[in-house]
Amino acid sequence: MFTVYGMADSGNCYKVRLALEQLALPYRWVDVDPARGDTRSPEFLAMNSNGKVPTLELEDGSFLPESNAILHYLADSSRLLPAGRLERARVLQWMFFEQYSHEPYVAVARAILRYQPPDSPRRSELPRLLERGGRALAVMERHLESEPFFVDARYSIADIALYAYTHCAADGGFDLSAYPAVGAWLERVKAQPRHVPMAA
Amino acid sequence: MFTVYGMADSGNCYKVRLALEQLALPYRWVDVDPARGDTRSPEFLAMNSNGKVPTLELEDGSFLPESNAILHYLADSSRLLPAGRLERARVLQWMFFEQYSHEPYVAVARAILRYQPPDSPRRSELPRLLERGGRALAVMERHLESEPFFVDARYSIADIALYAYTHCAADGGFDLSAYPAVGAWLERVKAQPRHVPMAA
């Protein structure tokens, strides 16, 4: 059985839970709270020296960090990851896009509004985060105007990776009504078999 | 034949060139300068709507962006990418680490020192970039204290991805002498067959 060390309100951790649920893989969930310092403890750093959630414990007792690497591991040889060389690279294309061009803006704006006090100096980051996150949403909108899912016209871990922080982007101040193709894709993702929402 | 749309001084573009050279794959290189606005032109955005280099043109005329997705595509079924499910996920673990926890600090500090004027207000970002980039180098150091390469004791695209901006981290103000295991790994990477340096 897998063990997920994660935080329920983190999109990166939700990705892993959604994939485990959709692949019907049994797992145990251990709550880890970075704000409480849980990810900087010697015990946690021994599992993941980068001190981040999610971290997956495999059946052999070894540990795998990085949400999108975990998705790739779980989905390998399943319907959630195409087998073709180019299709796999395209799945990774969108997953690297998510971690570099989307998450650092869309997820961070949400984290500031949800976890920082109203007078936090970090609020000054919001205009830049909204501008850069809006660019990422526009790239997604353009792609989804002519495609039902991110790769090969079928649901994959690329969709799971991008769904995690896009579906709750309004928490960070993003107006999703400006991206109708993204909105329609969110509904298609939500309609997939064995979908589970982020909140526990 | 592949075509790389890239910028010679970019580590992300260098990754692709190094893999093509080491796999002995023929390619054409087209210089693209983001500072000149080349990546915001309608022609470039039609190839990659995210407006970034490198972008690879495949033999069928389609385009693949994201340096690490390109590495995965090029190295698939080669000695540079292990075949096992867990080993592949570990390669991706380090490549996602590179794009999320390393490049945004190590590469950005270098870009500010190389391309911004000495009185640029962006210099105020440097202390934070050096602190966060130093954390990434410390994670690498800890791993390399007991491993010759990032995954499975052999050279792979995980090493190529991390070498690209680590070997020139001093350009961004990082002191690599503080990371001796990283320094020894840089030498092992440089000694690989068909290695080419970043500068043209």
Interface residues (C-beta under 8 A of the other chain):
Chain A: S49 N50 K52 L58 S62 L64 P65 E66 S67 N68 A69 I70 H72 Y73 D76 S77 R85 L86 R88 A89 R90 L92 Q93 M95 F96 F97 Q99 Y100 S101 E103 P104 V139 R142 H143
Chain B: S49 N50 K52 L58 S62 L64 P65 E66 S67 N68 A69 I70 H72 Y73 D76 S77 R85 L86 R88 A89 R90 L92 Q93 M95 F96 F97 Q99 Y100 S101 E103 P104 V139 R142 H143
